Amino acid sequence: MENINYLFTRLGIEIQINEENVMNDNWLGIGASVTSQSVHNFDNSAIFNNVSQFYWLYGNSFTISNNAESIATIDNKTVVALYNGTENGKGNFLAFGDLNWIYDKYDSSAYIDDHSNLLKNIIDFLLPSNEVSINIELEKESTSNGEIDISFYLKNQTSEAPITNYTSLTLTIKNETNQELIILNTTFTSDGIYFNESFNIPFPSNIPYLLIVNLTIGSIEYNKTSKILYYDSNEMPQINDLSVDDTAITRANGQSNYLIAELDDNSYNDFEGQLSIYSYSFYNTKKSVNKTLTFSHSVSNNYTEIFDPELTDPAGYAILYLVPMNSNYTASNSPRVLFQIINNPPEIIKESSTFDYGSFDSTESDDGSYVFSTTQGDTFNFAVDVEDTVAYEDDNSNMRVFVNLFIYVTAGEGTIIGIIPNTFEVAELNYLSSSDKYEGTFTIPITMQYSTIAGIKSVSTATEFDTSTNTGYLGVLIITAYDSEGGYDEFAIILIISEQPIDFSFLIIIVLVVIGIIGFAGMLIYFAKKQKRSKITQYQPMYQDYYYEPSIEKPEEAYLTPDPLSHLEQFYCPFCGQFISQPKKFCPKCGESLTFNEQNE
């Protein structure tokens, strides 16, 4: 990264790569997941014309200033940067922090139209369609032989035809001390082709020669340049071999690596080598580093250096290349050599790590692991003791510890297969300085989600296992401890999970509530019926024939009054429900007649 930033600076492009990952990541305990996202915050109509979004998985951000532009962002971080050098007679530059959109997801159905338009816009920006095109062809960019073959082609890009009519055309070769016109063969001018198959460069130089085509059509001038280095093979250093003593070392005191470069001569002065150390783990929180080493002559044509890693160096891949120089010549070809700096993983101390059933150590025997019974909804308490396996790497507090639950199926003959859920059940434990351990809880879920043919389904975590055949399902708690550089250690606890028992106290409450509702409803019905009874006779004589005749003004003795119903000792007005203690012709409350028929004499 530092080398690329240095290159940007040398090119005068004020864009710098930030050493950070821009991504949607989620720790899952046994690992981590990265979820893609859409980039849609744009600030450049030329690059993102007819583009609403593009795919982003993970990548770096940029710092821009002065002549550079931020043209796309994620969470206010620049993820696409642009340099437009057209106004300064330079080329254009475009930097994407992530190129997964073009390498892996270009034709994704959700993005295909946007990606297609984006690529077209990029091509138009980086390769502007000028009316005149000049293409220079060279066999080599550097050579120790001064005789070269050069050709170029002129084309009108609007008409797609070769350019044959022009005011003037020249080909010049020059460097800081020399300039010369190259005579062109015009045999194929009708095809727009010009060449010289045997031009001799004047003399070798450590400075590249410029080849310049100048074309004038009317009053408009066009030019195109290319470079070639003609070097003195007796002066330029050649690297014959590059090797290291050890392919892997640690950062322990006294751990060194002997670096050996074999050159073509033993008379070169000391020269520099560049060593870059990159993390090889997604989980490594340490950043990459670049170191400059000095190689000195030892024996024969060998130049050596001893590399001593520092404790602050990240674990990962160390990549070495050399920059030997002589008489201002730098080696034209520099091979790479690689070795590893190893990270020592953490260790879960089983004897002092505990959960509800005791120490981790007590869950195992020489024959295997014990199986513990638990129930859905049970909560386990953990206190996990984690240490780095060496004293010079991570402190105990610089770890992360997770607990996961997985369901495994055993199919006999020791075959155990883990079933990967759609959603991971995970809990992260916290470091407590008082105990110097990672403590926390994990609750056994009642269900877990799995992907099926019919979609995502919730499946009970209750397991069944036949001890006679060693087949069935088991729950497995996996405790994973990570250090700061991605090293890890795991421990497993095996469970048989029973269904959550019925909570009878809760059922009793439900029954009481139901009884209360029924009782309350019964009371409402009773009072409603009582109100209805107050409007009719509570007891209708079933074996006497009555008919209603609203007779008027007859002697009271001529009317038959209802039997006092002495066996009930009460009578009510059938019209309003008024209680009447003595027989009456009319109800004292509503005034309705209480005579039903005349007495037959």
C-alpha positions in Angstrom: 0.0 0.0 0.0 2.8 2.4 0.9 4.5 1.7 -2.4 1.3 2.5 -4.3 0.8 5.7 -2.4 4.4 6.6 -3.2 3.7 6.0 -6.9 0.6 8.2 -6.7 2.8 11.0 -5.2 5.4 10.6 -7.9 2.7 10.9 -10.6 1.4 14.1 -9.0 -1.9 12.5 -8.2 -3.2 13.5 -4.7 -5.0 10.3 -3.9 -3.8 8.1 -1.0 -5.0 4.6 -0.1 -6.3 4.3 3.5 -5.4 1.0 5.3 -8.9 0.1 6.4 -11.6 -2.3 5.3 -15.0 -0.8 4.3 -17.5 -3.6 4.6 -20.5 -5.0 6.3 -19.0 -7.6 8.6 -20.5 -9.6 11.4 -18.8 -11.8 13.9 -20.5 -15.2 14.1 -18.4 -16.8 16.8 -16.8 -19.5 14.7 -16.0 -17.0 12.1 -17.3 -13.8 10.4 -19.5 -13.0 7.5 -19.2 -10.1 5.0 -22.5 -8.9 3.4 -22.4 -7.0 0.1 -23.9 -3.6 -0.2 -24.8 -1.1 -2.9 -22.9 2.1 -3.5 -25.3 4.8 -4.6 -23.9 8.1 -3.2 -22.4 9.6 -6.3 -20.9 13.0 -7.1 -19.8 12.7 -10.8 -22.2 12.8 -13.7 -19.7 11.6 -16.3 -18.6 8.4 -14.5 -22.1 7.5 -13.1 -24.3 8.7 -15.9 -27.3 6.3 -16.0 -25.9 4.4 -13.0 -28.0 4.2 -9.9 -25.8 1.8 -8.0 -22.9 -0.7 -8.1 -21.9 -3.7 -6.1 -19.5 -3.5 -3.2 -18.3 -6.4 -1.1 -15.2 -5.1 0.7 -12.3 -2.8 0.0 -10.4 0.3 1.1 -11.2 4.0 1.2 -9.2 6.9 -0.1 -8.0 10.3 1.2 -8.1 12.9 -1.6 -7.0 16.5 -1.8 -6.4 19.4 -4.2 -6.4 18.0 -7.8 -8.3 14.8 -6.9 -12.1 14.3 -6.5 -14.2 12.1 -4.3 -16.9 10.8 -6.6 -18.5 8.0 -4.6 -18.9 7.4 -0.8 -20.0 4.8 1.7 -20.8 6.3 5.2 -19.0 9.5 4.1 -15.8 7.6 3.2 -14.5 8.0 -0.3 -14.5 4.7 -2.1 -14.0 5.9 -5.7 -11.5 8.7 -6.5 -10.8 10.5 -9.7 -8.0 12.6 -11.2 -8.7 14.5 -14.4 -5.4 15.4 -16.0 -6.8 16.5 -19.4 -6.5 20.2 -18.6 -2.9 19.8 -17.7 -2.0 17.7 -20.7 -1.8 14.5 -18.6 -3.9 11.4 -18.6 -6.9 10.5 -16.5 -6.9 8.3 -13.4 -9.7 6.5 -11.7 -9.4 4.5 -8.4 -12.0 2.0 -7.1 -11.5 0.7 -3.5 -13.2 -2.6 -4.5 -13.3 -4.2 -7.9 -15.6 -7.1 -7.1 -18.3 -5.4 -9.1 -16.4 -6.0 -12.4 -14.6 -9.3 -11.5 -17.3 -11.3 -9.8 -20.6 -9.5 -10.0 -20.6 -7.7 -13.3 -23.5 -9.7 -14.7 -25.5 -10.0 -11.5 -29.1 -9.7 -12.4 -29.6 -6.9 -9.8 -26.8 -4.8 -11.2 -26.2 -5.8 -14.9 -27.6 -2.6 -16.4 -25.8 -0.3 -13.9 -22.5 -2.2 -14.3 -22.7 -2.1 -18.1 -23.3 1.7 -18.1 -20.6 2.2 -15.5 -18.0 0.3 -17.6 -19.0 2.2 -20.7 -18.6 5.5 -18.8 -15.2 4.5 -17.5 -13.9 3.6 -21.0 -15.1 6.9 -22.3 -13.3 8.7 -19.5 -10.0 6.8 -19.6 -9.9 6.4 -23.4 -11.5 9.5 -24.8 -12.7 9.1 -28.4 -10.5 11.6 -30.2 -11.0 12.1 -33.9 -7.4 11.2 -34.5 -5.7 8.1 -33.1 -2.0 7.5 -33.1 -0.8 4.1 -32.0 3.0 3.5 -31.5 4.3 -0.1 -31.5 7.6 -1.1 -29.9 9.0 -4.6 -29.5 10.5 -3.8 -26.2 10.4 -1.2 -23.5 14.1 -1.7 -22.6 17.0 -3.2 -24.5 20.7 -3.6 -24.5 20.7 -3.7 -28.3 20.6 -0.2 -29.8 18.9 -1.4 -33.0 15.1 -1.2 -32.7 12.0 -1.8 -34.9 9.4 1.0 -34.5 6.1 1.5 -36.3 2.9 3.6 -35.8 -0.6 3.7 -37.2 -2.7 6.8 -37.9 -6.5 6.4 -37.9 -9.6 8.7 -38.1 -11.8 7.3 -35.4 -14.9 9.0 -36.7 -14.7 7.5 -40.2 -12.8 4.4 -39.1 -10.4 5.1 -42.0 -6.6 5.5 -42.1 -5.3 9.0 -42.2 -3.5 9.8 -45.4 -3.9 13.5 -45.8 -2.1 15.7 -43.4 0.1 18.9 -43.3 3.1 17.4 -41.6 4.3 14.2 -39.9 7.5 13.5 -37.9 8.9 10.9 -35.6 11.6 12.1 -33.1 13.7 10.3 -30.6 15.4 12.3 -27.8 16.6 12.3 -24.2 18.2 14.9 -22.0 21.4 15.1 -24.1 20.4 14.0 -27.6 17.6 14.5 -30.2 17.2 13.0 -33.7 14.6 12.6 -36.4 13.8 9.1 -37.5 13.4 8.5 -41.2 10.1 6.7 -41.9 9.2 4.1 -44.5 6.1 5.3 -46.4 5.4 2.1 -48.4 2.0 1.6 -46.7 0.9 5.2 -46.2 -2.4 4.5 -47.9 -3.1 2.2 -45.0 -1.9 4.8 -42.5 1.1 2.7 -41.5 4.6 4.2 -41.0 7.7 2.3 -39.8 11.5 2.0 -39.5 12.7 -1.5 -38.9 16.3 -0.8 -38.2 16.8 2.4 -36.4 19.9 2.6 -34.2 19.6 4.5 -30.9 22.7 6.8 -30.6 24.1 5.5 -27.3 23.1 3.7 -24.1 21.8 5.8 -21.2 20.3 5.3 -17.8 17.6 7.8 -18.8 14.9 6.4 -21.1 14.5 7.9 -24.6 11.3 9.5 -25.7 9.7 8.6 -29.0 7.4 11.4 -30.2 5.0 11.4 -33.2 4.0 14.9 -34.2 1.1 15.1 -36.7 -0.4 18.3 -38.1 -3.7 18.4 -40.0 -4.5 21.9 -41.1 -3.9 24.1 -38.1 -4.5 21.3 -35.5 -1.5 19.5 -34.0 -1.6 16.0 -32.5 1.2 14.1 -30.7 1.8 10.8 -29.1 4.8 9.7 -27.0 6.3 6.4 -25.9 9.5 5.5 -24.0 12.4 3.0 -24.4 15.4 2.4 -22.3 18.7 1.6 -24.0 21.0 0.4 -21.3 24.6 -0.7 -21.1 24.5 -4.3 -20.1 27.9 -4.0 -18.5 26.7 -1.3 -16.1 23.2 -2.5 -15.2 23.1 -4.9 -12.2 21.5 -8.3 -12.9 19.9 -10.3 -10.1 20.6 -14.0 -10.6 18.9 -15.4 -7.5 17.1 -14.3 -4.4 16.6 -16.7 -1.4 16.0 -16.9 2.3 17.3 -19.3 4.9 13.9 -20.0 6.6 10.5 -20.1 4.9 8.8 -19.4 8.3 10.0 -17.6 11.5 8.4 -16.3 14.7 8.9 -13.0 16.5 10.7 -14.6 19.4 14.0 -13.1 20.6 16.8 -14.5 18.4 14.5 -15.5 15.5 16.2 -14.1 12.4 16.1 -14.8 8.7 19.2 -14.7 6.5 18.4 -13.0 3.2 20.7 -13.8 0.2 20.9 -12.0 -3.2 23.1 -13.4 -5.9 24.1 -10.7 -8.5 26.1 -10.8 -11.6 29.2 -9.1 -10.1 30.9 -8.6 -6.7 31.8 -5.0 -7.2 28.5 -3.3 -6.5 28.1 -1.0 -3.6 25.6 -1.6 -0.8 22.0 -1.4 -2.1 18.5 -1.4 -0.7 15.9 -4.1 -0.4 12.3 -3.5 0.3 10.4 -5.9 2.7 6.6 -5.6 3.0 4.8 -7.6 5.6 1.1 -8.3 4.9 -1.4 -10.0 7.3 -2.7 -13.3 5.9 -5.7 -13.3 8.2 -9.1 -11.5 7.8 -9.2 -11.3 11.6 -5.7 -9.6 12.0 -6.1 -6.2 13.6 -2.5 -5.2 12.9 -1.7 -3.2 9.8 0.9 -4.1 7.1 4.3 -2.6 7.4 7.1 -1.8 4.9 10.8 -1.9 5.9 13.9 -0.8 4.0 16.9 -3.2 4.4 20.5 -2.7 3.3 22.3 -5.5 1.5 26.1 -5.7 1.6 28.6 -7.9 -0.2 29.6 -11.1 1.7 31.2 -13.8 -0.5 31.5 -14.4 -4.2 28.6 -12.5 -5.9 26.4 -12.8 -2.9 24.9 -9.8 -1.0 23.2 -10.5 2.3 21.2 -9.0 5.1 19.8 -10.4 8.4 16.1 -9.6 9.1 15.1 -9.5 12.8 11.3 -9.2 13.2 10.0 -6.8 15.8 7.3 -7.6 18.2 5.1 -4.9 16.7 5.4 -6.5 13.2 2.2 -8.2 12.1 2.1 -11.9 11.5 1.7 -12.7 7.8 3.6 -12.9 4.6 6.9 -11.1 4.2 7.7 -10.2 0.6 11.2 -9.1 -0.4 12.5 -7.4 -3.6 15.8 -5.7 -4.3 16.8 -2.3 -5.9 20.5 -2.7 -6.7 22.0 0.3 -8.5 25.2 1.0 -10.4 26.2 4.0 -12.4 22.6 5.3 -12.0 21.3 2.1 -13.5 18.7 0.1 -11.5 18.1 -3.6 -12.1 15.5 -3.9 -14.8 14.1 -7.1 -13.3 13.7 -7.8 -9.6 12.3 -11.2 -8.6 10.4 -11.6 -5.3 10.9 -14.0 -2.5 8.4 -14.8 0.2 8.5 -16.2 3.8 6.1 -16.3 6.7 6.0 -14.6 10.1 4.0 -17.0 12.2 1.5 -16.0 14.9 1.2 -18.2 17.9 -2.5 -19.0 18.7 -4.1 -18.5 22.0 -5.0 -21.3 24.3 -8.1 -22.0 26.4 -6.9 -23.2 29.8 -9.3 -26.1 30.4 -8.5 -26.6 34.1 -9.4 -23.1 35.1 -12.3 -22.5 32.6 -15.7 -23.3 34.0 -19.4 -23.5 33.3 -22.4 -24.8 35.3 -21.3 -28.4 35.3 -17.7 -27.7 36.4 -14.4 -27.1 34.7 -13.9 -27.7 31.0 -11.3 -30.3 31.9 -13.9 -32.4 33.7 -16.0 -32.7 30.5 -13.4 -35.0 28.9 -11.8 -38.3 29.5 -9.3 -40.4 27.7 -12.1 -42.1 25.9 -13.7 -38.9 24.6 -16.2 -36.2 25.8 -19.0 -36.6 28.3 -22.5 -35.7 27.3 -24.5 -33.4 29.5 -28.3 -33.1 29.7 -30.0 -29.7 29.4 -33.4 -28.2 28.5 -34.5 -25.7 26.1 -34.4 -22.2 27.7 -31.6 -23.2 30.2 -28.9 -20.6 30.7 -25.2 -21.5 31.0 -22.7 -19.3 32.9 -19.2 -19.3 31.5 -15.8 -18.1 32.9 -13.2 -18.9 30.2 -9.5 -18.5 31.0 -7.6 -17.7 27.8 -3.8 -17.1 27.4 -1.5 -16.6 24.5 0.9 -19.5 24.1 3.9 -17.1 24.1 4.6 -14.2 26.4 5.6 -11.7 23.7 2.4 -11.5 21.8 -1.1 -10.8 23.2 -2.1 -9.9 26.7 -5.0 -11.9 28.2 -7.3 -8.9 27.9 -6.6 -8.6 24.1 -8.7 -11.5 23.0 -12.3 -12.2 22.0 -14.3 -15.2 23.2 -17.6 -16.5 21.7 -20.0 -19.3 22.4 -22.0 -21.0 19.6 -24.6 -23.7 19.6 -24.8 -26.2 16.7 -26.8 -29.3 16.1 -24.9 -32.3 14.9 -26.2 -35.5 13.5 -24.3 -38.8 14.1 -24.7 -41.6 11.6 -22.8 -44.5 13.1 -19.2 -45.5 12.6 -18.1 -42.2 14.2 -19.5 -40.1 11.4 -20.5 -36.7 12.7 -22.0 -34.0 10.5 -22.7 -30.4 11.6 -25.9 -28.8 10.4 -25.2 -25.2 9.4 -28.1 -22.9 10.5 -29.4 -19.9 8.6 -29.0 -17.7 11.7 -26.1 -18.4 14.0 -26.8 -18.6 17.8 -23.9 -16.8 19.3 -23.0 -14.9 22.5 -19.7 -13.0 23.1 -18.1 -13.2 26.6 -16.6 -10.1 28.2 -13.2 -9.8 29.8 -13.3 -9.1 33.6 -10.1 -7.8 35.1 -11.1 -9.0 38.5 -11.0 -12.6 37.5 -8.7 -12.3 34.4 -11.3 -14.4 32.5 -13.9 -13.9 29.9 -17.4 -14.3 31.5 -21.0 -14.3 30.3 -24.0 -16.4 29.6 -25.5 -18.4 26.8 -29.2 -19.5 26.7 -30.3 -22.6 24.9 -32.8 -21.4 22.3 -36.1 -23.3 21.8 -35.7 -23.2 18.0 -33.1 -22.4 15.4 -33.6 -21.3 11.8 -32.5 -23.5 8.9 -32.6 -23.1 5.1 -34.8 -25.7 3.5 -36.3 -26.3 0.1 -39.5 -24.7 1.3 -37.6 -21.7 2.6 -36.3 -20.7 6.0 -37.9 -22.8 8.8 -37.7 -22.7 12.6 -36.7 -26.1 13.9 -36.8 -27.2 17.5 -33.4 -27.6 19.2 -34.6 -30.6 21.2 -32.4 -33.6 20.3 -32.8 -37.3 20.4 -29.9 -39.8 20.7 -29.8 -43.6 20.8 -26.8 -44.5 23.0 -27.0 -48.2 21.9 -26.3 -47.3 18.2 -24.7 -43.9 18.8 -27.0 -42.4 16.2 -29.2 -39.4 16.4 -28.9 -35.7 17.1 -26.7 -33.8 19.6 -26.3 -30.2 20.6 -22.7 -28.9 20.7 -21.6 -25.7 22.4 -18.4 -24.5 20.7 -16.3 -22.0 22.6 -13.9 -20.1 20.4 -11.1 -17.7 21.6 -9.4 -15.4 19.1 -6.2 -13.3 19.6 -5.6 -9.9 17.9 -4.1 -11.5 14.8 -6.7 -14.1 14.0 -5.1 -17.1 15.9 -7.7 -19.1 17.7 -8.5 -22.1 19.9 -11.7 -24.0 20.3 -13.4 -26.2 22.9 -16.6 -28.2 22.6 -19.2 -29.3 25.1 -21.7 -31.9 24.0 -25.4 -31.7 25.1 -28.6 -33.7 24.8 -31.3 -31.0 24.8 -34.8 -31.9 26.1 -38.0 -30.1 25.2 -39.0 -27.2 27.5 -41.4 -28.7 30.2 -44.9 -27.4 30.5 -45.1 -24.6 33.0 -48.1 -25.8 35.1 -48.1 -22.6 37.2 -48.7 -20.7 34.0 -51.5 -23.1 33.0 -53.1 -22.6 36.5 -53.1 -18.9 35.9 -54.7 -19.4 32.5 -57.4 -21.8 33.9 -58.2 -19.3 36.7 -58.5 -16.5 34.2 -60.8 -18.6 32.0 -62.9 -19.6 35.1 -63.1 -15.9 36.0 -64.2 -15.0 32.5 -66.8 -17.7 32.5 -68.1 -16.7 36.0 -68.3 -13.1 35.0 -70.1 -14.0 31.8 -72.5 -16.2 33.9 -73.3 -13.3 36.1 -74.0 -11.1 33.2 -76.4 -13.7 31.7 -78.1 -14.2 35.1 -78.8 -10.5 35.6 -79.9 -10.2 32.0 -82.3 -13.0 32.4 -83.6 -11.6 35.6 -84.3 -8.3 33.9 -86.2 -10.2 31.3 -88.2 -12.1 33.9 -89.4 -8.9 35.5 -91.5 -8.2 32.4 -93.3 -11.5 32.3 -95.0 -13.9 34.8 -92.4 -16.0 36.4 -94.7 -19.0 36.2 -97.3 -19.5 33.5 -100.0 -22.0 34.5 -99.7 -24.7 31.8 -103.0 -26.6 32.4 -105.6 -23.8 32.3 -106.9 -22.2 29.1 -106.8 -18.4 29.1 -107.5 -16.0 26.4 -107.2 -12.3 26.6 -110.3 -10.1 26.3 -110.0 -6.4 27.1 -113.5 -6.1 28.6 -114.6 -2.8 29.9 -116.7 -1.8 32.9 -118.1 -5.0 34.2 -118.9 -5.7 37.8 -115.9 -6.9 39.6 -117.6 -10.1 40.6 -118.3 -10.8 36.9 -114.6 -11.2 36.2 -112.4 -14.2 36.9 -109.3 -13.2 38.6 -106.2 -15.4 38.3 -105.7 -18.0 40.9 -103.5 -16.6 43.6 -101.1 -19.5 42.9 -101.0 -20.1 46.6 -98.5 -22.9 46.0 -96.0 -20.2 44.8 -97.4 -17.5 47.1 -96.7 -14.8 44.6 -98.0 -13.2 41.4 -96.5 -10.7 39.0 -98.1 -8.4 36.4 -97.4 -10.1 33.0 -97.0 -6.7 31.4 -94.6 -4.7 33.6 -93.5 -7.4 36.2 -94.9 -5.6 39.2 -95.3 -7.9 42.2 -99.0 -8.1 43.3 -99.7 -9.6 46.7 -103.6 -9.6 46.4 -105.7 -10.3 43.3 -106.5 -7.1 41.3 -108.5 -6.3 38.2 -105.9 -3.8 37.1 -102.1 -3.6 37.8 -101.5 -0.8 40.3 -98.3 0.1 38.4 -99.0 0.0 34.6 -102.8 -0.1 34.7 -103.2 -3.0 32.5 -106.3 -5.3 33.0 -105.6 -8.5 34.9 -108.9 -10.2 33.9 -108.5 -12.9 31.3 -112.0 -14.2 30.7 -115.5 -13.9 32.2 -116.7 -16.6 34.7 -119.2 -19.0 33.1 -122.4 -19.1 35.0 
